[in-house]
Amino acid sequence: MIVLNDDVVLIQKGTKLGEPCVITVNCPDKTGLGCDICRTILNFGLYITKGDISTDGIWCYIVLWVIPHSSSHIIRWSNLKDRLISICPPCSVSYCFNQQSDCTAPSPVYLLKFFCLDRKGLLHDVTQVLSELELTIQRVKVTTTPDGRVLDLFFITDNMELLHTKKRQDDTLEQLYAVLGESCISCELQLAGPEYENHQCVSSLSPGIAEELFRCELSDKESHSQALSPDMTILKKASVIVDNSLSPAHTLLQIYCVDHKGLVYDILRTLKDCNIKISYGRLSQNTKGYRDLDLFIQQKDGKKIVDPEKQSALCSRLKVEMLHPLRVVISNRGPDTELLVANPVELSGKGRPRVFFDATLALKMLGICIFSAEIGRHSTSDREWEVYKFLLEENCEFQLLNMVGRNQIVDRLRRILMGMSQASTAQSSAYLTALTQEIEKKLLRALASQSQRRNLLEQLFADIALEVDDRARDMILSGEEDVISPVEERSESKLCFYDVLADHYVRVPENGKSILDLIVQLWSQLFASHIFALLFHKWLFEVQLENSEVLFRYSSALVQGATNVFWIDIQTNTMRFQSLFRYLLEEVALVPTRLNKIAPQAQRDLYLLLSRFIFFYNFVDKLESFLKEFPIFPNSFLAGGPADIFVIELADQLQKLKVEPVLVHYLSQIKVLQGLELRMTTSTRLKACLYSFTSPGGPMYPTRIVRHAAWEALDFLFPVGRYPRHLISLFFRLLYPWYWPSSCWNFIMSCIKAVLYSLLRLIFSSLEKLRRPKNA
């Protein structure tokens, strides 16, 4: 098969404005070709709307529909075609049947050095010129002098391989002079010498910052500077399924996740680094902000992926790379503020394209000046990262020393890097501001009407505890048509209005100030603490408060309000306020820096509260960490250590429970207490509490289901004396003759069920034995 060079890559432009262009690649195959093509397309500022990939291992056929990320971006289609042709293997018979890895010589590195007066947005303007000239920035070192001048060192390579010619160098310097203007003092372009090697590695990172920047999982915990805003948590919704039943020779990889800039590149890059070959693939269009990808893949040796461990490792790696391709952190560097952006490097040594361009664009749009900048590589135990370091100037609209201001910068920067519009944020903020105004109106009405005060507060509490409906969800979590919108969340936890309002009052504290003042005036009313706990539980720990007396009053109100709402969940056997409990446990109790914001007495009250409800909300896996962080109690000499105090609170909680399903749930979870070192008095107290649920009648009057659950827990935790306890219980049951008929009936039914199950097992085993000779 002979393919002319011009026919290897065909680009068909759309006939109408906004219509996708079709890129067709028809050439010999090689491992990672799809990744290289997608990387080039991303480098040209294009977005892949859909695509098809097909190969027989020797020849491949790729069709991609693309549109520009920005309508103002000019695409040089002829240059794109030349670049795509250059990465395709040669169309020769010898290559098709004797494929070898292409070892092209690396492009020479040039040093662009200029010295000029500083101004806002200068770094991005220079970066844009280099991008338009198709010059790739390999390393950067930017320094600002005290007299307001900058010395910039750009180590660049030429994608067109023409920078060695005088004409290409003159064109580059001419366009740079046009951007720098009269502020330019000097500008030089030459081959890089040994100084390039000196700038290969980024300056050292502290262990804490490195751990946060390169962690494996994306966290929505606000304690981290990489925290996700509520509408960005949709990034965590992804599904990767491996299926070996549909093809005898291939493994089907089904991917469903939120769409973002460079998604297809991130997936193909991961498969390339894992030595996975794609035989056939279909990339669907964006549907409500999500993408479906079906890929038939093989290992490098041409076999399916059948090992469960390899399947699990591949799925985990894909989720991390899809959902967290770029890491953004703001940290302190002495008295200064440093912004760090990192992305993984391919095994081939290539970094993600256009990251420096997008980062400088974002900072320019936010009005943040850059004091110094640096690009380098950082190696961890399993991979290499490209790290972009920016030292930010303080004279901007954001409070860089304030956590709220830093979170806003991280959120907006991540949106631009991921290609997500800020329109959704504006629409969401407007909707939440309107909700705040409605809450304020109801509180004013409650303050003015003493007779209707309780009813109005109860209605307000019910309103903010409601689950967010589809219409409101669209307003809060989506924006215009071109903004990524989440579909229905695939999780058991429901999004309620208090969840989004609590986040809103952290990001915009001034919006919640009027509501907080009104709640303080209604402090003595029944539902005031409920409303405060739901709306301001995050604000209390994440917004700086100076007055310790006010902080103690707020923290006491939080514990009181949280106790009340958790009891509402228990009485109704629902978990509407599970997110509140999760925050207090994972983000406060297990984070000492936040816990120490409140007074020691409030800390102890909070831990006692969490001890009573940790079983109900299914957080027993956090019990060990929870007990390690337990505060010191003044009466610990008498009561015992953390485990003793926890068990005492749990036993008291069991005595108060009256809802049968909840009580059974507690008794089933209580088995995790096995192995805890308890004092004799605490152990006896727990044993007596469980024993009180094993007998019918007063004072607990437990049902039969509760009695059986209590017996199981008691026998599991205290196996010594098990049979004497049952004999004593049987003796006391004889003292209640009115329970004899029901006991006899339950005993007879249990015996009948046991006999029936034994007969069924015997019949099925006999039938199985009869079938074996016939099959043999």
Secondary structure, DSSP 8 states (H G I E B T S, - for coil): ----HHHHEEEE--SSTT--EEEEEEEE--TTHHHHHHHHHHHTTEEEEEEEEEE-SSEEEEEEEEEESSTT----HHHHHHHHHHHS----HHHHHS-----------EEEEEEEE--TTHHHHHHHHHHHTTEEEEEEEEEE-TTSEEEEEEEEEETTS-TTSHHHHHHHHHHHHHHHGGGEEEEEEEE--THHHHTSB-----HHHHHHHT-SS----TTSTT---GGGGGGG-EEEEEE-SS-SS-EEEEEEEE--TTHHHHHHHHHHHTTEEEEEEEE---BTTEEEEEEEEEETTS-----HHHHHHHHHHHHHHHH-SSEEEEEEETTEEEEEEEEE--TTS---TTHHHHHHHHHHHTT--EEEEEEEEEE-SS-EEEEEEEEE-S-SSS-TTSHHHHHHHHHHHHHHHHT--THHHHHHHHHHHHHHHHHHHHHHHHHH-STTHHHHHHHHHHHHTSB--HHHHHHHH--STTS----S--SSS--BHHHHHHHHHHHSHHHHHHHHHHHHHTTTSTTHHHHHHHHHHHHHHHS----HHHHHHHHHHHHHHHHHHHHHHHHHT--TTHHHHHIIIIIIIT-HHHHTTS-HHHHHHHHHHHHHHTTTTT-GGGHHHHHHT----TTHHHH-SHHHHHHHHHHHHHHH---HHHHHHHHHHGGGGTT----HHHHHHHHHHHHTTSSSSTTT---HHHHHHHHHHHHHH--TTHHHHHHHHHHHHTT-GGGHHHHHHHHHHHHHHHHHHHHHHHHHHHHHHHHHHHH-
